Amino acid sequence: MLLDQLFDTIIPNLQHFPLLGKDFLAEPQGSVESSMLLQKIKSGTPEDASIRQYLSKDYLVLYWLDSQEIVLLSIKHHRQLNFNIQ
């Protein structure tokens, strides 16, 4: 169940290892439009912050990380494959 996994695994892992997920903004994009949108997101992201993605069993978690906090942005089932920024 998602809530069990969220509270038992995902949140504790991110609290202890906030850089556990890979850098979402460093992922190659498949189109010009998504590359342009990604550049827009990067330009609005402070230097001490990153957007990361973490795979935990059946779920892909997109989260914001900066020096002060971790914010969960989206949680998708792995069958949705990935986060498409378009």
N, C-alpha and C positions, 0 to 999 in steps of 0.2 A: 504494500500500500504506500502511496506517495507520501502521506503525512508521516508515517512511521520512518520511512527512509530519510525524509527531510530532517526530522528532529533527532533521529538516532545516528545518522551517518553524515549527511551532506553538511549541515550547519556545524557540527563539531569539527569535521575535517577542515572546513574553510576557516574556522576560528584558529585552529592550530597551524594550518599550512595555507595561508591566504593566496600564495602564488601557485597553488596546486594546479589550477586550470591553465590552459594555454592561452596565449594572447590572441584574442579574437580579432583585434585590429591588424595583426600581422598576417592573417590568413590571406592567401591570394584570392582575387575576385574573378568571376567568370565573365563579366561584361563591363563595358565602359560606364554604364549607368551606375552599377554597384560600386565601381572604383571611385567615381566622382562622389557618391554618397558617403563612402568610407572616408575619403579625404575631408569631407565636411565634418564628419563625426570626430576625426582625429584633431582637426583644428579647434574644435570646441572642448576638447578634453584637456584638463590641466596636466602639466608635466608629471606631477606626483600621482596621477590616476591612470587606471587602465580598465579596459573591459575585457573580461576573461570568460572562457567557457570550460566547464568541468563536466565530465561524463561520470555518472554514478549509476551503475547497474543499468536500469531501463530508462534513465532520465538524463537529459542534456540541460545543464543549468548555465544561464548567462548571468554574469554578475559584474558589478562595478566595484572596483577596489581603489581606495586612496589611503592616505596616511591615517585617516580618522575612522573609516568605516568600510564595511562590506554591505552592499545592497544587492539583493537578488532581483534581477530585472525580468527574467522569464524562465520558466521550466517547461520543457517539452519532452514528450515520450520519444525514445530513440527512433521509433518508426517514422517520425517526422523528419528524420535525417539530420538537419542542421538548421542554423538560423540564417534565413535569407534576408538581407538588409533592404531588399526592394519591397 
